Amino acid sequence: MKRQRNRGRAMLAALAAMCATVVVLPGQAYAAGPPAYSFDPDAKNVQGAQLNAEASVLQPGAVYRSSIEPGEKLYYRVKLDSLTDAYVSAVAVPKSGGSVAYGDGITVSIRTLNDSRCSSNQTTFGSGETPRPIAAYAHRTIGKGTSTTCKDAGPYDVLVERESKPTSSPEAWNLELRFVEEPALKSGGPTETTAPKDWPSATPAPLDVEAQKRTGGSSYYDATSLKTGEWIDEIAPGQTRFYRVPVDWGQQIYASAVLSNTTTDTTEFIGNALTLSLDNPAQGHITDTSLSYAGKSATTALKPLPPVAYRNRYDYSSQVSTLRFAGWYYLSVTLSPKVAESYGKDPIALTMSVQVNNEAGESPYDGDPGIFAVTEKDKELAQSGDSAPKAAKSATMQVVAAGALGTGTVLVLGLGAWTLLARRRAAAAGGPGPVHQQPPPFGGPPQQGW
């Protein structure tokens, strides 16, 4: 019984600690500048190698942290079988206070040990020249269009290259690396090996809904979940907000961003003041768009994209081929630090509009689809707005609370059993019962004087 009591106290203490929150008053969140990128706390540190023979091996399903200097070409390694499609992504995170030039960015490729390239993708910061987290991925796929030299089982090199102009900040960029494998297909499907040519390409009508408050995250790891709707947030100069939207097979995603006006008298024009970007569930970059700002309300929207389909991968356009699987699609919004020079450092109101159209189709995979699916839990998170870590914390709190409640019930039942037993003993002895006795310490004898 003593062990049960100690366990109950420990669980209640853990619950109290997890329930503790830090209250941030308006304006305090940006006192020290925009929050830093939130790396996955489970990410393992790994060192990129300049020689492929010294490359560290990445494990499927794992997340890694690394870094890359200007002009560096770093090797990592994966071990692949002859049946599975594989994806390796790199998120480059420059310092928010630094500078980048047009054309700066990262390139990720997967190569054989003979240096034959299986695939390669590059993502740059664009003409806005704003330092922000950017993602690129490479894949080794077995299907149509894949070189025969990339279909064999064995080790493959992952090469991450950084392009930086001499005028850019020389500091190292942090890297977040992910290696995921795509599930096997069901027997007999899908069999089409050409990308769809006809799909709804018109911009949908604006939503007729009331906008709701929802605060974006600071990385892919803690991105805030969204569903179809209008979402009000705020963004500070130099800050990047992250959101994620569940998009199932056959569904189309549309997104736009509106930057509010300010109350200042300044009307200075800032080109590419805000960038809206979209990435797929494997952190493969799909597309981005930007808006200019002069102190008045301004908007930008992603161009219409095709419905999510397995056969999209056979298209030569990356804006189509990256929409190849269901799951969480990531939206990120970055406000240029140049905005602070004319309009101050305070955050500006931001409205995100998201639409996910069409009924969900059937998964083509055999067995567990992993991250390439939209589950009922995902839909619940999109409804509530929880991020992945917030949802995990909530689930842990429920387990702890249930455990503490269960332990408390055991303690009450134990005390009730002791009282009943004491009364029976007193009745058998002809005594007055335990009303003048104090409940014992657990495991100890009754005490007088209660």
N, C-alpha and C positions, 0 to 999 in steps of 0.2 A: 504494500500500500504506500509505503514511503517513496518507493521508486515511481509509482504512478503520480504522486503529488509533485515530485520534482520535475517529472516530465511535463505535467500540466503547466507548472510555473514557467518552464523553459519555452513551451509553445506560446503561452500568452505573452512572454517577453519578446519573442521573435515577432509575433503579430503586432505588438505595439511599436516595435522598431520599424517594421515595414510600413506601418500606417503613418509614420512621421513624415511630414512634408515641409518643404521650405517655401514660405510665402514670399513671392516677389511682387513688390508694388509696381504700379505702372511707371515706366521710364527706367526702372532699375536694371532691367534685363540688358540694356544696351550701354550701361555706364562704362563698361570696359571693352566695348566693341562687340560685334556680332559673335555669337557662340561658335566655337570651333567645330570642325567636322567630327562626328561621333563614330569612331571606328568600332567595329564589332568586338566586344570584349573577349570573345572566344578566339579571336584571330591569333595565329601563331606567328612569331617573328621568323623571317627567312631572309637570307642574304642572297641577292642576285649575283651571278658569276659573270665575269667578262670572258671566261673560257667555257665553252659548253661542256667540256669534260668534267668541270667542277660544279656543274649545276645541281642545285638541291631539288629533290623529288617532291612534287605536290601531290597530295592525296585527294581523291574525289570526295566531294561533299564538304571539304574543309575551306576555311578562310585564312588568309595569310596577310601579314603586314611586312612591307619592305620599303625601300626608298631608291630614288634614282637621281643622279646628278645631271647637269646640262650636257647634252651630247652623248650620254652613256647608252650602251647597248648591253642589256643584261639578260642572261640566260637562266631559265628554270626548266624543269623536266617533268614530264608526265609519262606514265606507262599505260598504254592502251591495248585493248584486245582487237580482234578483227571484225567485231560485230557492232560495237557501240559507238554512237555519235557523241562527241565530247566537245566541251566549250570551256575556254579559259578567258577570264576577263581581268582587266586591270583598271582600277579607279585611281587616277592621278589627282593628288590634293596639294596644290601649291599654297604657300602662305598667303593669307588674304591681304596682307599689307604690301605684297610684292607687286611686280609688274610682269606682264607677258605681252608678246608682240603678235601681230597677224601671222598665222601659219604655225605658231607654237602649238605643240600637242604631243600625243603619244600614238605609237603604232604597235599593235600586238599581232604576232604571227605564230602559227604552229608549223614546225618544219621537221622533216626526217633528219636522221643523223648524217645524211648526204647533202643536207641543206636544201632539199627540194621543198618548196613552200606548199603547204596544204591549203592555207587561207591566211588572209591578212586584212586588218581593218585599222583605219586611222581616224582619230577624233581630234579636232583642234578647238581652240578657244574662239575662233571666228574673228570677224572684223571688230567686234566690241572690245577685244583686247582686255577682257576682264578676268582676273584670276578666279577660278571656280573649280569645283570638282568636276572632272570629265571622265567618261568611261568608254572603253573600247574592248571588243572581244574578238577572238579567233576561234575557229572550229575545225575539227577533223570529222567529216561526215562520210558515210559509206555509200550513200546513194548516188544518183545521177550527177555527173559533172565533177566528180571527185577523181583526182589523179590515182591511177592504179598503185603508184608508189606510196600513197597515204592510206591504203587499206590494210596493210599488214599489221599484225600484232607486234608490240615491242615498244621501246622507248622513243619518245618524240621530244624535241626541243620546243620550249616556249620562249620567244624572243620579244622583249619589251624595249622599245626605242623611244628616247626623248628628243624632241626637236625644240631647241631654244635659240633665239637670235642673240647676238652679242649684247644687245641693248636690254635684254630681259634680266630679271633678278637671278642671280647665280645660285641661290639656295637650292638645296635638294627638295624634290617633291616627294611626299609620302605616297606610298602605293598600297592599295588594298586589292589582293588577288583572290579570285574564286575559280574553282575547278569543279564543274558539274557534268554529269553524264545524263544523256537523254534516254528515257526508257525504251524498251523494245516495242515494236509495233505488234498489233494483233495479227493473227494469221489471216492473210487475204486482203489486208487494207492498210492505209490507202494505196491505191495502185496508180493514180495519175502522177505523171512526172513532168507536167507543165504547169506553170503558174497561171492563175485565173487572169483573164484579160478584161472581163466586164464585171464591175462591182460598183455599188452606189458611191459616186464621187462628189455629190452635191453637199454643200454645207448645210447641216440641219437648222431648222428654225430655232430661235432663241428659246430658252426654257422659261416657262411661266410659273416660277416657284419663288418662294421667299428665301432670300439668302440667309445662311446660318454661319455662325462663328466656328472656325476650326483652325487650330494652329499647326503649321507645318513642322516637320522634324528637321534635323541638321545633317542627315546622311541617309543612305539606302537602308541602313540597319534600323533606324528609328523613324522612318518615313510614316507620316500620318495617313491613315486609310480614308479613302473617299469613295463615294458612289455617285451616281448621277445627281447633279444638283449645283447650286450656286454656293460658294464657300468664301466667307470673308476672313481675311488674315491681315497681317501687316509685315512689312519687310524693311530692313534698314540698309543703307548703302553699304555695299561690300558683303552682304549676307546672301546665303543660298538656302531656300526652303525646299524640303523634300516631301512629296506625297506619293501614295501608291494607290492604284485602282485595279480591282479584279476584272480581268477581261477573259471571257471564256471562248471556246471554239465557236467560230462563226459570228462573233460579236465585233463591232467597230467602236473605237474610242475617238472622241472628239474633245479637244480642250482649248481653252482660251484664257487669257489673263488680262485684267484691267488694272492699271495703276492709277490711283486716285489723284486728283489735283491737290495742291498744297495751298496754304493760306498766305504764303509769302508773295511779295510784289514782283519777285524775280520771274522773268520769262526766258532765261537763257536756254538755248537749245543744246541738248545732249543726245548725240547719236548713239544707237544701240545701248540705251540706258538700262533696259531690262531684257533678259534672255529666258525664254521658255523652252525646255528640253524634254524629250521623251526617250526612255530606254526600256528594253524588254526584260523579261524575268531573269535572264542570264546576264544582265547588265551590258547588253549589246546596244550601242547607240542607234536610234532610229532616225530622229530628225530634231531640228530646233528652229526657233524663230525669235525675232527680237522686235522691240519698239523703240522709237525715239521719244524724248520727253522735253517739255518746255513749261512745266509747272501746271499744265492742264491735264485732264483725264485723257489717257491714251490706252489703246488696246492692241493686242496681237493674238493670233490664233494659229494653231498647227494646221497645215494643209490636210484635207481629208485623206484618210489612210484606208487600205483595204481591210476587210474582215480577217480576223485571225484564222489561218488555215495552214495545215501541214505543208501543202503544196506551194505555199508562198516562197519557200526556200529555193525553188528552182528559178526565181526571177533574178535578173541581173542587177536590178536596182536594190540597194541596201535598204531603202525606205519600205520596200515590199518584203524582201527576203527575211528581214529581222522580225516580222510579224508571223513567226512560224510556230509558235506554241502558246497555249493558254497559261494563265497565271497572273501574278502581280506585275503590272506595268508601272514604271516609275516616272513621275513628273517632277522636274526641279525648276525652280525660278530663282534667278540671280539678279540683284540690283547692283549696278555698277557703283564702285566707290566714288566715281567722278560726280555722282549726284550730290554727295555731301558738300562739295566745293561751292555749289550754287544754292542748294536747298537745305543744308544743315544735315546733321547726323541722325536726327530723329527718324523713326520708322514711318513709312507712308502706307496708307491703306491699300490692300491688294485684294481683288476679287477673282477667284478661280471659278471657271465654269467647266463642268465635266459632263459629258454624255456618253453612255454606253448603250448602244442600240443593238437590236436583233435578239432572238431567242438563242439560248446556249445549245450548241450541238454536242454530239457524242465524242468522247475522248478516243483517239486512235491507238492508245497505248495498251499494252498487255501488262496487267498487274499494277503496282503502285506507281502513279505518275510523278510522285515527288513534288517539286516546286512547279511543275508544268501542268497545273490544274487549278480550278476554282472550286473550293469546298464550301459546304454550308457554314463552316466556321469563318472562312474568308468573307462571306457575305455578311455575317454578323459583325465582323470587325469593320467592314465598310459602312455598315449602318451606324455603329457606335462611334467610329472615328478613332479607335484605338490603334496604336502602333504595335508591332510585334513584341517588343520588350514590355510594353505596358500590359498587353494581354497576358504575357507569360507571368508577370508579377502579380496580376489579378488572380490568375489561376493558382499560383503558389499561396497567396493570402487565403484563398478559399480552403485550400488543403490544410494550412496551418490552423485556420479558425475551426474547421471541422474536427481536426485532431484535438485542439484545446477543449472544444465543446464535449467531445467524446470522453476525454480524460476527466473533465469536470463531472460528467454524468457518473463515471465510475466512482469518483470520490463521494458523491452524494449517495449513491446506492450502498457504498461500503459503510458510510456513517449510519444510514438507515438500518442496515443489517445488524450493526453493533448495538444500536438502541433497542431493537426488537429482542436480541439475544439477552441484553442486560435485564430487560423487563421480565423475561421468562425466568431468568435465574433468580431475580428478586422475589417473584411470585412463588416460586418453588420453595424459597427459604422463608417466606412469610414476611419479607422486608418491604419497605416503602417504594421500591423501584428506583430507577436512576435519576429521578427528578432533582435530587440534591447532589448529583454527581456531575462532574465536568467531563465532556467527551475526552477520551485519552489522546495524547499525541499518537500518531499512527505507529502502532506496534507497542505502545506502552499501556500500563494499567489505568483504570479509572481514577480520577482525582476528585477529592471532596471540595465542596464550596461553590458549586455552580449555582 
